[in-house]
Amino acid sequence: MGERLYFPKDCAGWTLIGIHAWNFEKPTKPCSVYNPYSCICVATKTDKISKASSLIRLFNTLNTQLVLDEQSFCAFDENAKFTEKSEAVVLTPHSYTIPYFNLIDFFLAKGGRWEYGIPFDKANVIVESQYDFKALIPDVKFIKEVIEQYCLALGLVKSPQQEIKNLEAKIESLVSEKQKCANTQNPKQDSAKARIHNHLAYKLGNAMILNARSF
């Protein structure tokens, strides 16, 4: 760990929200600015974090709630064993560490609540008036209904009930055509069979077969 820089005593009780850094240089290897990184360590008497940051200017938010005390300090993490990876650090086979950490500032806050649960199980979420921007967002559901009604009026889209009726009518038409074809074919088959049975050659042949069976 590098040289320690201690926080002022009056920072005790403040919560570290984020770290603003800018490791400004071009990659020395064939990779993007998101692959190289360095780390800064922030420690208190009881807790310690190591945050990584890449070669861009970025405000790095923290996943760990770290409350500073009278002995809190920061230092360059030479081992680069980060406990929290930055959103802008992408580890690849071409990643490498850089020997410095350009710190701009820390973001501290005090006297507030920093963890908020999202009420997914509640259907109605009350939004304070100063944060309610519904007037800027069009009513998408209403616009969708208007477009659907317009398409129905022009006949561009058929309602489900109309489609069902059309399918039922088509089925009835096909069944009727099938029945007509069957009725047309049966008389032809019956008349052809009758002509064969009435033919003289058929009668003589049938008589010879019957006589042969009697012997």
PyMOL commands that place a pseudoatom at each C-alpha (Angstrom):
pseudoatom trace, name=CA, resn=MET, resi=1, chain=A, elem=C, hetatm=0, pos=[0.000, 0.000, 0.000]
pseudoatom trace, name=CA, resn=GLY, resi=2, chain=A, elem=C, hetatm=0, pos=[1.307, 3.439, -0.922]
pseudoatom trace, name=CA, resn=GLU, resi=3, chain=A, elem=C, hetatm=0, pos=[1.516, 6.630, 1.110]
pseudoatom trace, name=CA, resn=ARG, resi=4, chain=A, elem=C, hetatm=0, pos=[-1.502, 7.226, 3.314]
pseudoatom trace, name=CA, resn=LEU, resi=5, chain=A, elem=C, hetatm=0, pos=[-3.559, 10.401, 3.089]
pseudoatom trace, name=CA, resn=TYR, resi=6, chain=A, elem=C, hetatm=0, pos=[-5.772, 10.844, 6.150]
pseudoatom trace, name=CA, resn=PHE, resi=7, chain=A, elem=C, hetatm=0, pos=[-9.201, 12.422, 6.021]
pseudoatom trace, name=CA, resn=PRO, resi=8, chain=A, elem=C, hetatm=0, pos=[-9.745, 15.520, 8.205]
pseudoatom trace, name=CA, resn=LYS, resi=9, chain=A, elem=C, hetatm=0, pos=[-11.047, 14.727, 11.669]
pseudoatom trace, name=CA, resn=ASP, resi=10, chain=A, elem=C, hetatm=0, pos=[-14.292, 16.578, 11.001]
pseudoatom trace, name=CA, resn=CYS, resi=11, chain=A, elem=C, hetatm=0, pos=[-15.123, 14.018, 8.272]
pseudoatom trace, name=CA, resn=ALA, resi=12, chain=A, elem=C, hetatm=0, pos=[-15.831, 11.432, 10.974]
pseudoatom trace, name=CA, resn=GLY, resi=13, chain=A, elem=C, hetatm=0, pos=[-19.416, 10.221, 10.748]
pseudoatom trace, name=CA, resn=TRP, resi=14, chain=A, elem=C, hetatm=0, pos=[-19.728, 11.074, 7.076]
pseudoatom trace, name=CA, resn=THR, resi=15, chain=A, elem=C, hetatm=0, pos=[-20.537, 8.335, 4.551]
pseudoatom trace, name=CA, resn=LEU, resi=16, chain=A, elem=C, hetatm=0, pos=[-18.373, 7.830, 1.466]
pseudoatom trace, name=CA, resn=ILE, resi=17, chain=A, elem=C, hetatm=0, pos=[-20.760, 7.767, -1.508]
pseudoatom trace, name=CA, resn=GLY, resi=18, chain=A, elem=C, hetatm=0, pos=[-18.368, 7.860, -4.457]
pseudoatom trace, name=CA, resn=ILE, resi=19, chain=A, elem=C, hetatm=0, pos=[-14.845, 8.389, -5.757]
pseudoatom trace, name=CA, resn=HIS, resi=20, chain=A, elem=C, hetatm=0, pos=[-14.139, 10.760, -8.653]
pseudoatom trace, name=CA, resn=ALA, resi=21, chain=A, elem=C, hetatm=0, pos=[-11.062, 9.700, -10.654]
pseudoatom trace, name=CA, resn=TRP, resi=22, chain=A, elem=C, hetatm=0, pos=[-9.393, 10.360, -13.989]
pseudoatom trace, name=CA, resn=ASN, resi=23, chain=A, elem=C, hetatm=0, pos=[-6.520, 8.124, -15.067]
pseudoatom trace, name=CA, resn=PHE, resi=24, chain=A, elem=C, hetatm=0, pos=[-5.802, 10.109, -18.189]
pseudoatom trace, name=CA, resn=GLU, resi=25, chain=A, elem=C, hetatm=0, pos=[-3.519, 8.318, -20.624]
pseudoatom trace, name=CA, resn=LYS, resi=26, chain=A, elem=C, hetatm=0, pos=[-3.651, 6.187, -23.748]
pseudoatom trace, name=CA, resn=PRO, resi=27, chain=A, elem=C, hetatm=0, pos=[-3.418, 2.381, -23.462]
pseudoatom trace, name=CA, resn=THR, resi=28, chain=A, elem=C, hetatm=0, pos=[0.115, 1.079, -23.940]
pseudoatom trace, name=CA, resn=LYS, resi=29, chain=A, elem=C, hetatm=0, pos=[-1.174, -2.283, -25.147]
pseudoatom trace, name=CA, resn=PRO, resi=30, chain=A, elem=C, hetatm=0, pos=[-3.644, -3.228, -27.911]
pseudoatom trace, name=CA, resn=CYS, resi=31, chain=A, elem=C, hetatm=0, pos=[-6.816, -2.753, -25.866]
pseudoatom trace, name=CA, resn=SER, resi=32, chain=A, elem=C, hetatm=0, pos=[-9.454, -0.172, -25.032]
pseudoatom trace, name=CA, resn=VAL, resi=33, chain=A, elem=C, hetatm=0, pos=[-9.395, 2.476, -22.301]
pseudoatom trace, name=CA, resn=TYR, resi=34, chain=A, elem=C, hetatm=0, pos=[-11.685, 0.239, -20.223]
pseudoatom trace, name=CA, resn=ASN, resi=35, chain=A, elem=C, hetatm=0, pos=[-9.142, -2.587, -19.859]
pseudoatom trace, name=CA, resn=PRO, resi=36, chain=A, elem=C, hetatm=0, pos=[-6.228, -0.936, -17.957]
pseudoatom trace, name=CA, resn=TYR, resi=37, chain=A, elem=C, hetatm=0, pos=[-6.990, 0.082, -14.372]
pseudoatom trace, name=CA, resn=SER, resi=38, chain=A, elem=C, hetatm=0, pos=[-5.614, 1.013, -10.984]
pseudoatom trace, name=CA, resn=CYS, resi=39, chain=A, elem=C, hetatm=0, pos=[-7.050, 0.883, -7.479]
pseudoatom trace, name=CA, resn=ILE, resi=40, chain=A, elem=C, hetatm=0, pos=[-7.411, 3.191, -4.517]
pseudoatom trace, name=CA, resn=CYS, resi=41, chain=A, elem=C, hetatm=0, pos=[-7.901, 1.920, -0.977]
pseudoatom trace, name=CA, resn=VAL, resi=42, chain=A, elem=C, hetatm=0, pos=[-10.070, 3.684, 1.602]
pseudoatom trace, name=CA, resn=ALA, resi=43, chain=A, elem=C, hetatm=0, pos=[-9.943, 2.335, 5.151]
pseudoatom trace, name=CA, resn=THR, resi=44, chain=A, elem=C, hetatm=0, pos=[-11.402, 3.020, 8.585]
pseudoatom trace, name=CA, resn=LYS, resi=45, chain=A, elem=C, hetatm=0, pos=[-10.643, 1.385, 11.906]
pseudoatom trace, name=CA, resn=THR, resi=46, chain=A, elem=C, hetatm=0, pos=[-12.986, -1.502, 11.085]
pseudoatom trace, name=CA, resn=ASP, resi=47, chain=A, elem=C, hetatm=0, pos=[-13.595, -1.552, 7.323]
pseudoatom trace, name=CA, resn=LYS, resi=48, chain=A, elem=C, hetatm=0, pos=[-11.624, -1.260, 4.113]
pseudoatom trace, name=CA, resn=ILE, resi=49, chain=A, elem=C, hetatm=0, pos=[-12.482, -1.119, 0.418]
pseudoatom trace, name=CA, resn=SER, resi=50, chain=A, elem=C, hetatm=0, pos=[-10.386, -1.060, -2.741]
pseudoatom trace, name=CA, resn=LYS, resi=51, chain=A, elem=C, hetatm=0, pos=[-12.010, 0.562, -5.768]
pseudoatom trace, name=CA, resn=ALA, resi=52, chain=A, elem=C, hetatm=0, pos=[-10.806, 0.124, -9.346]
pseudoatom trace, name=CA, resn=SER, resi=53, chain=A, elem=C, hetatm=0, pos=[-10.978, 2.768, -12.055]
pseudoatom trace, name=CA, resn=SER, resi=54, chain=A, elem=C, hetatm=0, pos=[-10.014, 2.658, -15.745]
pseudoatom trace, name=CA, resn=LEU, resi=55, chain=A, elem=C, hetatm=0, pos=[-8.470, 5.202, -18.153]
pseudoatom trace, name=CA, resn=ILE, resi=56, chain=A, elem=C, hetatm=0, pos=[-11.437, 7.546, -18.303]
pseudoatom trace, name=CA, resn=ARG, resi=57, chain=A, elem=C, hetatm=0, pos=[-12.843, 10.292, -16.134]
pseudoatom trace, name=CA, resn=LEU, resi=58, chain=A, elem=C, hetatm=0, pos=[-15.519, 8.671, -14.023]
pseudoatom trace, name=CA, resn=PHE, resi=59, chain=A, elem=C, hetatm=0, pos=[-17.445, 9.123, -10.803]
pseudoatom trace, name=CA, resn=ASN, resi=60, chain=A, elem=C, hetatm=0, pos=[-17.212, 5.655, -9.245]
pseudoatom trace, name=CA, resn=THR, resi=61, chain=A, elem=C, hetatm=0, pos=[-20.154, 4.818, -7.020]
pseudoatom trace, name=CA, resn=LEU, resi=62, chain=A, elem=C, hetatm=0, pos=[-19.666, 2.451, -4.088]
pseudoatom trace, name=CA, resn=ASN, resi=63, chain=A, elem=C, hetatm=0, pos=[-21.579, -0.721, -3.357]
pseudoatom trace, name=CA, resn=THR, resi=64, chain=A, elem=C, hetatm=0, pos=[-20.290, -0.804, 0.225]
pseudoatom trace, name=CA, resn=GLN, resi=65, chain=A, elem=C, hetatm=0, pos=[-21.541, 1.753, 2.736]
pseudoatom trace, name=CA, resn=LEU, resi=66, chain=A, elem=C, hetatm=0, pos=[-18.383, 3.085, 4.362]
pseudoatom trace, name=CA, resn=VAL, resi=67, chain=A, elem=C, hetatm=0, pos=[-18.730, 5.496, 7.311]
pseudoatom trace, name=CA, resn=LEU, resi=68, chain=A, elem=C, hetatm=0, pos=[-15.533, 7.425, 7.999]
pseudoatom trace, name=CA, resn=ASP, resi=69, chain=A, elem=C, hetatm=0, pos=[-14.006, 7.774, 11.469]
pseudoatom trace, name=CA, resn=GLU, resi=70, chain=A, elem=C, hetatm=0, pos=[-11.121, 9.727, 13.041]
pseudoatom trace, name=CA, resn=GLN, resi=71, chain=A, elem=C, hetatm=0, pos=[-8.518, 7.335, 11.592]
pseudoatom trace, name=CA, resn=SER, resi=72, chain=A, elem=C, hetatm=0, pos=[-9.862, 7.014, 8.035]
pseudoatom trace, name=CA, resn=PHE, resi=73, chain=A, elem=C, hetatm=0, pos=[-7.343, 7.298, 5.216]
pseudoatom trace, name=CA, resn=CYS, resi=74, chain=A, elem=C, hetatm=0, pos=[-6.887, 6.602, 1.511]
pseudoatom trace, name=CA, resn=ALA, resi=75, chain=A, elem=C, hetatm=0, pos=[-3.869, 5.167, -0.283]
pseudoatom trace, name=CA, resn=PHE, resi=76, chain=A, elem=C, hetatm=0, pos=[-2.791, 3.822, -3.645]
pseudoatom trace, name=CA, resn=ASP, resi=77, chain=A, elem=C, hetatm=0, pos=[-3.395, 0.058, -3.753]
pseudoatom trace, name=CA, resn=GLU, resi=78, chain=A, elem=C, hetatm=0, pos=[-0.187, -1.269, -5.286]
pseudoatom trace, name=CA, resn=ASN, resi=79, chain=A, elem=C, hetatm=0, pos=[-1.473, -4.843, -5.292]
pseudoatom trace, name=CA, resn=ALA, resi=80, chain=A, elem=C, hetatm=0, pos=[-4.556, -3.824, -7.289]
pseudoatom trace, name=CA, resn=LYS, resi=81, chain=A, elem=C, hetatm=0, pos=[-6.667, -6.338, -5.381]
pseudoatom trace, name=CA, resn=PHE, resi=82, chain=A, elem=C, hetatm=0, pos=[-9.919, -4.445, -5.682]
pseudoatom trace, name=CA, resn=THR, resi=83, chain=A, elem=C, hetatm=0, pos=[-12.967, -5.322, -3.599]
pseudoatom trace, name=CA, resn=GLU, resi=84, chain=A, elem=C, hetatm=0, pos=[-15.207, -3.300, -5.922]
pseudoatom trace, name=CA, resn=LYS, resi=85, chain=A, elem=C, hetatm=0, pos=[-14.798, -3.190, -9.691]
pseudoatom trace, name=CA, resn=SER, resi=86, chain=A, elem=C, hetatm=0, pos=[-15.838, -0.017, -11.461]
pseudoatom trace, name=CA, resn=GLU, resi=87, chain=A, elem=C, hetatm=0, pos=[-18.626, 0.044, -14.021]
pseudoatom trace, name=CA, resn=ALA, resi=88, chain=A, elem=C, hetatm=0, pos=[-16.019, 1.176, -16.549]
pseudoatom trace, name=CA, resn=VAL, resi=89, chain=A, elem=C, hetatm=0, pos=[-13.426, -1.531, -15.866]
pseudoatom trace, name=CA, resn=VAL, resi=90, chain=A, elem=C, hetatm=0, pos=[-13.668, -4.413, -18.319]
pseudoatom trace, name=CA, resn=LEU, resi=91, chain=A, elem=C, hetatm=0, pos=[-11.301, -7.267, -17.536]
pseudoatom trace, name=CA, resn=THR, resi=92, chain=A, elem=C, hetatm=0, pos=[-9.920, -9.105, -20.574]
pseudoatom trace, name=CA, resn=PRO, resi=93, chain=A, elem=C, hetatm=0, pos=[-6.717, -11.042, -21.335]
pseudoatom trace, name=CA, resn=HIS, resi=94, chain=A, elem=C, hetatm=0, pos=[-5.281, -7.656, -22.427]
pseudoatom trace, name=CA, resn=SER, resi=95, chain=A, elem=C, hetatm=0, pos=[-6.007, -5.898, -19.121]
pseudoatom trace, name=CA, resn=TYR, resi=96, chain=A, elem=C, hetatm=0, pos=[-3.101, -4.551, -17.095]
pseudoatom trace, name=CA, resn=THR, resi=97, chain=A, elem=C, hetatm=0, pos=[-2.571, -2.316, -14.059]
pseudoatom trace, name=CA, resn=ILE, resi=98, chain=A, elem=C, hetatm=0, pos=[-1.140, 1.196, -14.138]
pseudoatom trace, name=CA, resn=PRO, resi=99, chain=A, elem=C, hetatm=0, pos=[1.234, 2.465, -11.396]
pseudoatom trace, name=CA, resn=TYR, resi=100, chain=A, elem=C, hetatm=0, pos=[-0.828, 5.420, -10.198]
pseudoatom trace, name=CA, resn=PHE, resi=101, chain=A, elem=C, hetatm=0, pos=[-4.371, 6.548, -9.345]
pseudoatom trace, name=CA, resn=ASN, resi=102, chain=A, elem=C, hetatm=0, pos=[-5.429, 10.063, -10.338]
pseudoatom trace, name=CA, resn=LEU, resi=103, chain=A, elem=C, hetatm=0, pos=[-7.892, 11.079, -7.630]
pseudoatom trace, name=CA, resn=ILE, resi=104, chain=A, elem=C, hetatm=0, pos=[-10.062, 14.141, -8.224]
pseudoatom trace, name=CA, resn=ASP, resi=105, chain=A, elem=C, hetatm=0, pos=[-12.280, 14.148, -5.139]
pseudoatom trace, name=CA, resn=PHE, resi=106, chain=A, elem=C, hetatm=0, pos=[-14.483, 12.157, -2.781]
pseudoatom trace, name=CA, resn=PHE, resi=107, chain=A, elem=C, hetatm=0, pos=[-18.234, 12.521, -2.445]
pseudoatom trace, name=CA, resn=LEU, resi=108, chain=A, elem=C, hetatm=0, pos=[-19.336, 12.420, 1.195]
pseudoatom trace, name=CA, resn=ALA, resi=109, chain=A, elem=C, hetatm=0, pos=[-22.809, 12.688, 2.690]
pseudoatom trace, name=CA, resn=LYS, resi=110, chain=A, elem=C, hetatm=0, pos=[-24.214, 12.762, 6.191]
pseudoatom trace, name=CA, resn=GLY, resi=111, chain=A, elem=C, hetatm=0, pos=[-27.547, 12.657, 7.954]
pseudoatom trace, name=CA, resn=GLY, resi=112, chain=A, elem=C, hetatm=0, pos=[-29.508, 10.860, 5.269]
pseudoatom trace, name=CA, resn=ARG, resi=113, chain=A, elem=C, hetatm=0, pos=[-30.621, 7.439, 4.241]
pseudoatom trace, name=CA, resn=TRP, resi=114, chain=A, elem=C, hetatm=0, pos=[-28.574, 5.853, 1.448]
pseudoatom trace, name=CA, resn=GLU, resi=115, chain=A, elem=C, hetatm=0, pos=[-30.328, 2.532, 0.973]
pseudoatom trace, name=CA, resn=TYR, resi=116, chain=A, elem=C, hetatm=0, pos=[-33.823, 2.440, -0.505]
pseudoatom trace, name=CA, resn=GLY, resi=117, chain=A, elem=C, hetatm=0, pos=[-35.831, -0.651, -1.301]
pseudoatom trace, name=CA, resn=ILE, resi=118, chain=A, elem=C, hetatm=0, pos=[-37.839, -0.636, -4.524]
pseudoatom trace, name=CA, resn=PRO, resi=119, chain=A, elem=C, hetatm=0, pos=[-41.502, -1.517, -3.740]
pseudoatom trace, name=CA, resn=PHE, resi=120, chain=A, elem=C, hetatm=0, pos=[-42.072, -3.927, -6.613]
pseudoatom trace, name=CA, resn=ASP, resi=121, chain=A, elem=C, hetatm=0, pos=[-44.862, -5.636, -4.657]
pseudoatom trace, name=CA, resn=LYS, resi=122, chain=A, elem=C, hetatm=0, pos=[-46.970, -2.461, -4.505]
pseudoatom trace, name=CA, resn=ALA, resi=123, chain=A, elem=C, hetatm=0, pos=[-49.134, -1.504, -7.444]
pseudoatom trace, name=CA, resn=ASN, resi=124, chain=A, elem=C, hetatm=0, pos=[-49.574, 2.141, -6.464]
pseudoatom trace, name=CA, resn=VAL, resi=125, chain=A, elem=C, hetatm=0, pos=[-46.396, 4.124, -5.897]
pseudoatom trace, name=CA, resn=ILE, resi=126, chain=A, elem=C, hetatm=0, pos=[-46.915, 7.683, -4.715]
pseudoatom trace, name=CA, resn=VAL, resi=127, chain=A, elem=C, hetatm=0, pos=[-44.551, 10.127, -6.419]
pseudoatom trace, name=CA, resn=GLU, resi=128, chain=A, elem=C, hetatm=0, pos=[-43.975, 13.537, -4.892]
pseudoatom trace, name=CA, resn=SER, resi=129, chain=A, elem=C, hetatm=0, pos=[-45.245, 16.417, -7.012]
pseudoatom trace, name=CA, resn=GLN, resi=130, chain=A, elem=C, hetatm=0, pos=[-41.791, 17.873, -7.658]
pseudoatom trace, name=CA, resn=TYR, resi=131, chain=A, elem=C, hetatm=0, pos=[-40.700, 14.521, -9.116]
pseudoatom trace, name=CA, resn=ASP, resi=132, chain=A, elem=C, hetatm=0, pos=[-43.874, 13.782, -11.061]
pseudoatom trace, name=CA, resn=PHE, resi=133, chain=A, elem=C, hetatm=0, pos=[-43.242, 14.360, -14.761]
pseudoatom trace, name=CA, resn=LYS, resi=134, chain=A, elem=C, hetatm=0, pos=[-46.285, 12.576, -16.185]
pseudoatom trace, name=CA, resn=ALA, resi=135, chain=A, elem=C, hetatm=0, pos=[-47.304, 15.756, -17.991]
pseudoatom trace, name=CA, resn=LEU, resi=136, chain=A, elem=C, hetatm=0, pos=[-44.191, 15.428, -20.160]
pseudoatom trace, name=CA, resn=ILE, resi=137, chain=A, elem=C, hetatm=0, pos=[-44.926, 11.812, -21.116]
pseudoatom trace, name=CA, resn=PRO, resi=138, chain=A, elem=C, hetatm=0, pos=[-47.773, 11.092, -23.574]
pseudoatom trace, name=CA, resn=ASP, resi=139, chain=A, elem=C, hetatm=0, pos=[-50.478, 8.601, -22.646]
pseudoatom trace, name=CA, resn=VAL, resi=140, chain=A, elem=C, hetatm=0, pos=[-49.144, 5.673, -24.665]
pseudoatom trace, name=CA, resn=LYS, resi=141, chain=A, elem=C, hetatm=0, pos=[-52.052, 3.405, -23.760]
pseudoatom trace, name=CA, resn=PHE, resi=142, chain=A, elem=C, hetatm=0, pos=[-54.621, 5.950, -24.957]
pseudoatom trace, name=CA, resn=ILE, resi=143, chain=A, elem=C, hetatm=0, pos=[-52.705, 6.531, -28.210]
pseudoatom trace, name=CA, resn=LYS, resi=144, chain=A, elem=C, hetatm=0, pos=[-52.576, 2.768, -28.801]
pseudoatom trace, name=CA, resn=GLU, resi=145, chain=A, elem=C, hetatm=0, pos=[-56.351, 2.481, -28.370]
pseudoatom trace, name=CA, resn=VAL, resi=146, chain=A, elem=C, hetatm=0, pos=[-56.947, 5.383, -30.782]
pseudoatom trace, name=CA, resn=ILE, resi=147, chain=A, elem=C, hetatm=0, pos=[-54.734, 3.766, -33.437]
pseudoatom trace, name=CA, resn=GLU, resi=148, chain=A, elem=C, hetatm=0, pos=[-56.517, 0.424, -33.044]
pseudoatom trace, name=CA, resn=GLN, resi=149, chain=A, elem=C, hetatm=0, pos=[-59.942, 2.045, -33.407]
pseudoatom trace, name=CA, resn=TYR, resi=150, chain=A, elem=C, hetatm=0, pos=[-58.750, 3.967, -36.476]
pseudoatom trace, name=CA, resn=CYS, resi=151, chain=A, elem=C, hetatm=0, pos=[-57.464, 0.780, -38.124]
pseudoatom trace, name=CA, resn=LEU, resi=152, chain=A, elem=C, hetatm=0, pos=[-60.739, -1.018, -37.376]
pseudoatom trace, name=CA, resn=ALA, resi=153, chain=A, elem=C, hetatm=0, pos=[-62.740, 1.821, -38.892]
pseudoatom trace, name=CA, resn=LEU, resi=154, chain=A, elem=C, hetatm=0, pos=[-60.714, 1.667, -42.113]
pseudoatom trace, name=CA, resn=GLY, resi=155, chain=A, elem=C, hetatm=0, pos=[-60.848, -2.104, -42.230]
pseudoatom trace, name=CA, resn=LEU, resi=156, chain=A, elem=C, hetatm=0, pos=[-57.081, -2.378, -41.986]
pseudoatom trace, name=CA, resn=VAL, resi=157, chain=A, elem=C, hetatm=0, pos=[-57.394, -4.660, -38.988]
pseudoatom trace, name=CA, resn=LYS, resi=158, chain=A, elem=C, hetatm=0, pos=[-60.264, -7.010, -38.260]
pseudoatom trace, name=CA, resn=SER, resi=159, chain=A, elem=C, hetatm=0, pos=[-61.557, -7.560, -34.784]
pseudoatom trace, name=CA, resn=PRO, resi=160, chain=A, elem=C, hetatm=0, pos=[-61.144, -11.048, -33.287]
pseudoatom trace, name=CA, resn=GLN, resi=161, chain=A, elem=C, hetatm=0, pos=[-64.928, -11.621, -33.382]
pseudoatom trace, name=CA, resn=GLN, resi=162, chain=A, elem=C, hetatm=0, pos=[-65.065, -10.775, -37.087]
pseudoatom trace, name=CA, resn=GLU, resi=163, chain=A, elem=C, hetatm=0, pos=[-62.133, -13.075, -37.844]
pseudoatom trace, name=CA, resn=ILE, resi=164, chain=A, elem=C, hetatm=0, pos=[-63.883, -15.937, -36.014]
pseudoatom trace, name=CA, resn=LYS, resi=165, chain=A, elem=C, hetatm=0, pos=[-67.080, -15.380, -38.018]
pseudoatom trace, name=CA, resn=ASN, resi=166, chain=A, elem=C, hetatm=0, pos=[-65.125, -15.352, -41.282]
pseudoatom trace, name=CA, resn=LEU, resi=167, chain=A, elem=C, hetatm=0, pos=[-63.395, -18.612, -40.390]
pseudoatom trace, name=CA, resn=GLU, resi=168, chain=A, elem=C, hetatm=0, pos=[-66.685, -20.277, -39.436]
pseudoatom trace, name=CA, resn=ALA, resi=169, chain=A, elem=C, hetatm=0, pos=[-68.258, -19.204, -42.744]
pseudoatom trace, name=CA, resn=LYS, resi=170, chain=A, elem=C, hetatm=0, pos=[-65.270, -20.553, -44.656]
pseudoatom trace, name=CA, resn=ILE, resi=171, chain=A, elem=C, hetatm=0, pos=[-65.496, -23.891, -42.839]
pseudoatom trace, name=CA, resn=GLU, resi=172, chain=A, elem=C, hetatm=0, pos=[-69.211, -24.183, -43.621]
pseudoatom trace, name=CA, resn=SER, resi=173, chain=A, elem=C, hetatm=0, pos=[-68.516, -23.428, -47.284]
pseudoatom trace, name=CA, resn=LEU, resi=174, chain=A, elem=C, hetatm=0, pos=[-65.820, -26.102, -47.478]
pseudoatom trace, name=CA, resn=VAL, resi=175, chain=A, elem=C, hetatm=0, pos=[-68.061, -28.698, -45.796]
pseudoatom trace, name=CA, resn=SER, resi=176, chain=A, elem=C, hetatm=0, pos=[-70.881, -27.882, -48.224]
pseudoatom trace, name=CA, resn=GLU, resi=177, chain=A, elem=C, hetatm=0, pos=[-68.587, -28.220, -51.247]
pseudoatom trace, name=CA, resn=LYS, resi=178, chain=A, elem=C, hetatm=0, pos=[-67.312, -31.547, -49.961]
pseudoatom trace, name=CA, resn=GLN, resi=179, chain=A, elem=C, hetatm=0, pos=[-70.850, -32.864, -49.561]
pseudoatom trace, name=CA, resn=LYS, resi=180, chain=A, elem=C, hetatm=0, pos=[-71.789, -31.751, -53.097]
pseudoatom trace, name=CA, resn=CYS, resi=181, chain=A, elem=C, hetatm=0, pos=[-68.759, -33.542, -54.532]
pseudoatom trace, name=CA, resn=ALA, resi=182, chain=A, elem=C, hetatm=0, pos=[-69.691, -36.729, -52.681]
pseudoatom trace, name=CA, resn=ASN, resi=183, chain=A, elem=C, hetatm=0, pos=[-73.291, -36.583, -53.923]
pseudoatom trace, name=CA, resn=THR, resi=184, chain=A, elem=C, hetatm=0, pos=[-72.116, -36.024, -57.495]
pseudoatom trace, name=CA, resn=GLN, resi=185, chain=A, elem=C, hetatm=0, pos=[-69.691, -38.955, -57.496]
pseudoatom trace, name=CA, resn=ASN, resi=186, chain=A, elem=C, hetatm=0, pos=[-72.019, -41.576, -55.947]
pseudoatom trace, name=CA, resn=PRO, resi=187, chain=A, elem=C, hetatm=0, pos=[-74.725, -41.576, -58.696]
pseudoatom trace, name=CA, resn=LYS, resi=188, chain=A, elem=C, hetatm=0, pos=[-72.044, -41.881, -61.336]
pseudoatom trace, name=CA, resn=GLN, resi=189, chain=A, elem=C, hetatm=0, pos=[-70.507, -44.839, -59.538]
pseudoatom trace, name=CA, resn=ASP, resi=190, chain=A, elem=C, hetatm=0, pos=[-73.931, -46.506, -59.065]
pseudoatom trace, name=CA, resn=SER, resi=191, chain=A, elem=C, hetatm=0, pos=[-74.970, -46.042, -62.719]
pseudoatom trace, name=CA, resn=ALA, resi=192, chain=A, elem=C, hetatm=0, pos=[-71.663, -47.432, -63.996]
pseudoatom trace, name=CA, resn=LYS, resi=193, chain=A, elem=C, hetatm=0, pos=[-72.007, -50.481, -61.765]
pseudoatom trace, name=CA, resn=ALA, resi=194, chain=A, elem=C, hetatm=0, pos=[-75.559, -51.082, -62.936]
pseudoatom trace, name=CA, resn=ARG, resi=195, chain=A, elem=C, hetatm=0, pos=[-74.529, -50.953, -66.615]
pseudoatom trace, name=CA, resn=ILE, resi=196, chain=A, elem=C, hetatm=0, pos=[-71.796, -53.527, -66.020]
pseudoatom trace, name=CA, resn=HIS, resi=197, chain=A, elem=C, hetatm=0, pos=[-74.170, -55.919, -64.240]
pseudoatom trace, name=CA, resn=ASN, resi=198, chain=A, elem=C, hetatm=0, pos=[-76.725, -55.637, -67.045]
pseudoatom trace, name=CA, resn=HIS, resi=199, chain=A, elem=C, hetatm=0, pos=[-74.144, -56.344, -69.745]
pseudoatom trace, name=CA, resn=LEU, resi=200, chain=A, elem=C, hetatm=0, pos=[-74.636, -59.756, -71.512]
pseudoatom trace, name=CA, resn=ALA, resi=201, chain=A, elem=C, hetatm=0, pos=[-71.025, -60.794, -71.085]
pseudoatom trace, name=CA, resn=TYR, resi=202, chain=A, elem=C, hetatm=0, pos=[-71.228, -60.165, -67.335]
pseudoatom trace, name=CA, resn=LYS, resi=203, chain=A, elem=C, hetatm=0, pos=[-74.428, -62.225, -67.046]
pseudoatom trace, name=CA, resn=LEU, resi=204, chain=A, elem=C, hetatm=0, pos=[-72.914, -65.173, -69.001]
pseudoatom trace, name=CA, resn=GLY, resi=205, chain=A, elem=C, hetatm=0, pos=[-69.768, -65.101, -66.959]
pseudoatom trace, name=CA, resn=ASN, resi=206, chain=A, elem=C, hetatm=0, pos=[-71.679, -64.986, -63.714]
pseudoatom trace, name=CA, resn=ALA, resi=207, chain=A, elem=C, hetatm=0, pos=[-73.862, -67.943, -64.811]
pseudoatom trace, name=CA, resn=MET, resi=208, chain=A, elem=C, hetatm=0, pos=[-70.764, -70.033, -65.674]
pseudoatom trace, name=CA, resn=ILE, resi=209, chain=A, elem=C, hetatm=0, pos=[-69.280, -69.326, -62.248]
pseudoatom trace, name=CA, resn=LEU, resi=210, chain=A, elem=C, hetatm=0, pos=[-72.464, -70.366, -60.477]
pseudoatom trace, name=CA, resn=ASN, resi=211, chain=A, elem=C, hetatm=0, pos=[-72.769, -73.565, -62.552]
pseudoatom trace, name=CA, resn=ALA, resi=212, chain=A, elem=C, hetatm=0, pos=[-69.140, -74.486, -61.884]
pseudoatom trace, name=CA, resn=ARG, resi=213, chain=A, elem=C, hetatm=0, pos=[-69.723, -74.227, -58.131]
pseudoatom trace, name=CA, resn=SER, resi=214, chain=A, elem=C, hetatm=0, pos=[-72.678, -76.631, -58.350]
pseudoatom trace, name=CA, resn=PHE, resi=215, chain=A, elem=C, hetatm=0, pos=[-70.543, -79.568, -59.638]
for i in range(1, 215): cmd.bond("trace and resi %d" % i, "trace and resi %d" % (i + 1))
show_as sticks, trace
zoom trace
